[in-house]
Amino acid sequence: MDLKSLRYFVAVAETGHITRAAARLGMQQPPLSQQIRALEESLGTTLFVRHPKGVTLTDSGELLLVDSRRLLGDAEAVKTRMRAVAAGHAGVLAVGYTSSAAAHALTPKVLRESRRAFPDIALQIAEDHAAGLTESLATGRLHCGFLRVPVARPAGLVFETLAREPVLVALPVGHRLLKRKARALPLTQLKDERFILVRQSGAAGLYANLLSLCEKQGFTPVVAHEVGRMMTALNLVAAGEGITVVPASMQGVHAQALEYRPLEGASSLDAPLTLVFREADCHGALRSFVELARATAAVRSK
């Protein structure tokens, strides 16, 4: 017994006539009769009572009609779901982000737009540092992710910049440098400060760029703490342990304990928002998500 046999059976049951069912199915009457007899033999029961004006269902046939309609409906639903998956309108998508990427307005906007546009794509969300996200993407545990400056570029991954923003220095309220009349702080004014930086294995990119820029301006910053997350760095700054540098979208964190200032002479130091995905897997739901992220970023940049 297969789905084709069940479709033949349902057609005969609904028309009550072999010849009319054959016409509905686009086939000849003799092969249809043979298919119905073969189905009855395989099930070991009679499904129809034959009479000159057509056929009527037996008790076994009535039961099989209920199950056949359900099975055929389930099969059609599976086919519909698979078509939706192939078209990128359904499926499961594992998306990761760093805490600093999540602070950028574009990241939650893309996630919201994805849920609105593709309600049948189930998003599985995870947070990690940039190195962890990159490894998870490279090994296939994640489909795509949002991070800032890439810390590594494994083969097979695409790194696409969706947006850029300046970086700000975060200082504890009452810090001596906040007394300056000029709002922007020259980078050289920070040479005696204690920096709190995300450890390089977790997010080398942004902070490697910062250290390089400091070296170019004639000093090596004092690194008081290395931490695993930007939020941890801000927590320590709020506690008076030092200063840090973060993307502008993170200003407002610990608003009562921190103040944020732009950096003078550090225009080359910015924070991108980077979308990362596996090139070989960019089809179906992932392709739809990537295209939506691009379109959302393009609209936002106008």
Secondary structure, DSSP 8 states (H G I E B T S, - for coil): --HHHHHHHHHHHHHT-HHHHHHHHTS-HHHHHHHHHHHHHHHTS--EEEETTEEEE-HHHHHHHHHHHHHHHHHHHHHHHHHHHHTTSEEEEEEEE-HHHHHSTHHHHHHHHHHHH-TEEEEEEEE--HHHHHHHHHTTS-SEEEESS-S---TTEEEEEEEEEEEEEEEETT-GGGG-SSSSEEGGGGTTSEEEEE-HHHHHHHHHHHHHHHHHTT---EEEEEES-HHHHHHHHHTTS-BEEEEGGGTTTTTTTEEEEEEET-TT-EEEEEEEEEGGG-SHHHHHHHHHHHHHHHHHH-
